[in-house]
C-alpha cells in the first residue's frame, strides 16, 4: 500500500460525530458489515441509497440528482449536532461529495473510495477522452424501455467494466437475474452523475479534509476522476492500494480498514448500525 501526500488533519478539527458509510451502485449498506469491529469506540452507521437495500427508489416521475440521492444521508444525521465523517464508495462517493459541497459545515472529513464524478473528465483534456467515451457508452446502454435481453447485456457490461472481464460469466444465473432487476436504478445513478455540470475548478472551494482512495488496477475513468479531484481540492490527500481494483472495499477490506483506522486514529471494537 503506497501513500501519496498524507496530511495530518486531526489538528483543529471539531469533535467527532459518527462515521457514515455510503455504498455504490448495485450494492447496499451490507458491504460495510466487515468494518463493524474495525474502528474502535467510534460510532458508525451505514445507509442505503435510494433504490437499494431497504431504501425505496426515487419517484420515476421526478428527475434524479446527486442531491436527491443524498437524502438518506440527510435523514440519518438530521438530529445530530456533531460533524460526521463520510466514507463512501463509487457512486456513493459522488453522492457524499455532493452532500459535502452543499453542507460543508456538517462534514468533518470525506474519504472517497474510487469516486465516480465523471463530469470532470471533460476538463482533463485528451488523456481522459477515451475513458469518458467508454463510460458514456456503458451508461447509454441502460435505456428506459430496452427489452430484457438488452438490459441483461447492459448489466453484464457494467459488471465486467468494474469487476473484470470474466466477472459476469462467473456469477450464478440466479445472481445475474437479481442484478438485472436493478438496471433501471443503475440508469438513474448514471442520470444523477451526468446531470452534474460543475467544472473541475469548482472543487478548489471544497474545504473539507478529503482522502481519495484508489486501486492500481481500476478502470481509467475512475482513476482519472480521482486524480483530478485530488489535484483540485485544496485539502485533499491520496492513498493507493496496490493490486486493488474498483471494488476494493470488498476485495481489499483489510487494506481499507488499515487506512481508516489510521485516518481516524482508532483501535478495534465498534458497532456498525443501519440508519
N, C-alpha and C positions, 0 to 999 in steps of 0.2 A: 504494500500500500504506500503510495507516494503522496506526500503533501506538498502543495504548491501555494505559497503565501499562507501562512497561518497567523492570523492576528488575534491576539487576546481580546475578547470582547466582554469579559465579565466586569471590568472596572467601570464604575459609574452607571451600571445598568440597574433598573428598578428591581424590586423583589420579584422572585419568580412565581408565576402562576402555573397552571397546568401545561404540560406538553401535549399538543393536539396533533394527532396523526391523521393524514389525509391520503387516501389511496388514489390510484389512477383508473383509467378506463378498463372495463371488463374485469373489475376486481371488487373488493369490498373492504370494510374495516377489519375483516378477519385476517388479512395478510399481516397485520401488526401483532397478532397474538404471540409470536415467539419473542417479542420485545417486552413482554409483561414484567419479567423479573430483572430486566437489564438496567433500569435507571434509578436505582437506589430508592430514596424516600420521596422522590418527585412524584407528584400526582400526574397521571397520564389519562388521556381519553382518546378514543378513535371514533371517527364519524363515518357514516355512509354518505356518499354524494347522491344527488338526485338520480333515480333510476337504478340504483344498485343496493344490494343488501336489503335492509328494511325501509329504505327511503323511497317514497313514490316518485315517479317521473315528473319532470316539469310539464305543465299542460302543453300538449302538442299545438294548441291554437295560439300559444304565446311564443315570441322569439326567445331563444335560449342563449344567454350570455354568461361569461365567467362570473359576473356579479350575481347572477341567479344561482349558478352552481355553488356559490359560496354561502347560500342561505343556511345550510346545516352548520357551518362554522359559526355564523352569527347566532343561531339558536343555541348552540352548545355553550357559548360563553357570554350570552347576553346578561346573565345575572352576576358575572364575575367582575371584581374591581381591579384585579391584578392584570398585568400584561401576560400574554401567552407566548409560548414558543411553538411555532408551527413547523412540523416535519412532514413533508409532502412529496409524493412520487408522481412523475409523468404528468398526465392531465391534472391530477390533484395539485401538482406543484404550480401549474399555471393558475389554478383556482386560488391557491394560497397566496401567490404573488399578486393577483388582482385584489384579494382581500387586504393585503398589506399596503398596497398603493392607495386604496380607498380609506383605510383605517390605520394609519401608521402608529397612532397613539395606543392602539390595542395590542400591538405586536412587539414583543421583546426581541425576538430573533426569528429568522427564516432559515430552514435547512431544506434546500430544493434538490431532490434527487432526480436527475435526468429530466429537467423541466422541458416542457413542450410548447413554449410560447412561439409558435412557428412564424408569426407575423414579422419578427425581427430578421428573418432570413433575407427579406427584401433589402435590408440595409447592410448586409455583409458582403456585397459585391459578387464578382464572378465565382469565387470559391464556393459560394452557397447555392448557385443557380441549379445545379443538378440535384442537390439534396432537396431543395424546395419543390422542384418539378416532381420528384418521386413521391414525396409525402402528399402533395396535392392530388396526384393520380390515385393514391391509396384512399384518400378521403372521398373523392368523387365517385368511387365505386359503390358507396353506400347511398344509393338513390332511394327516395322515399317510397316509390312504387315498384321497385325492382322485383322480379319473380324470385321464387325461393332459391333456384339454382344460382342466380346472380348474387344473392345475399350470401350464400354459402361460399362462393368464390371470393367475395369481398372480405368476409371474416377470415378465411384461410390466409389470404394475402396479408391481412392486418397482423394476424398471429405470427406468421413467418417473418414479417418485417421486424417485429420487436423481439422475437424469441429465437430466430434461426431458421434456416431453410427447411428443415425437416420437422419442425415443431408441430405443425398441424397434422401431418400424417401419423405422428406418433401418439396422437390423442385417441382415446376410445371414441367410437361413433356416438355414443350417448353424450359424452362430454362435448363433442363437436356440435351436436344439435342444441345443447343447452347454451353454448356460447353464441350460436347463430341467432338465438332468440333476443340477444342484446344488440343486434345490428342497428336497430333504429336509435338506440341510445348512443352508440358509437358515432353514428351520423350526427347526432345533436352535439356530442362533445366536440367533434370537428367544427361544427357550425359555430360553437361558442369561441373556439380558438381563433378561427379565421375572421371572425367578426371584429376582433381587436385591431385597432389601427394605430396604436401608439408606436412612434418611431423608437429606434434603439436609444437615441439621445435622451428620451424621456426618463429612462431608468437612472440617469445621473442624479435625479431628485429622490431616488429611493434611499432613505437614510437608515432604514432598518438593517442591523447587522445580518449579513446573509452569507451562508455557506452553500456552495454549489458542489454537489457530489456527482461524479460520473464514473462509468466504467471505461475500460480501454477498448472494448470490442463493440461498443454501441453503434447504432446507425448514425450516419453523418449528420442528419438533421438535428438529432438530439445533442450531439457533441458541439455542433456549431452554435446552437442556441445557448448552451451552457457557457461556451467561450465568450459569446457576445455579452451575455448578462454579467458575467464575472468581470469583464473589462469595463462595462459601462457603470455598474453600481459602485458608488464610492466606498462602501464598507463591505465589499464582497471578498470572500476567500474561496479557494477551490481545493478539493481533495479528489484524487483519482484512485479507484480501486482496481488494481492490476488483475487482468483476466476476466473482469466482470463485464456483463452486457447491460442492456436496458432494464432488465428485471432484477437488478442486484439486491433490492430489499428481500427478495425470495431466495435467490441463488447464492448470495454472499451476505446472509444475515449477520454472522459473527463480525465481519468487517465493518458493516454499518453500525452495529451495536457498539463496537470499539470507538468508532468516530463520534457517535452520540454521547457515549459516556465521557469521552474527553471534552467534548464541546460543552456539556452541561455540568462537568465536574462532579459526577455522581458515582456511587458504588452500585451494588446489586440490591434487589428486592424492592419492588414497587407493585402497584396494582393498576392494571390497564382496564378501563371501563368504557363501555359504549356510551356515547352521548345520547 
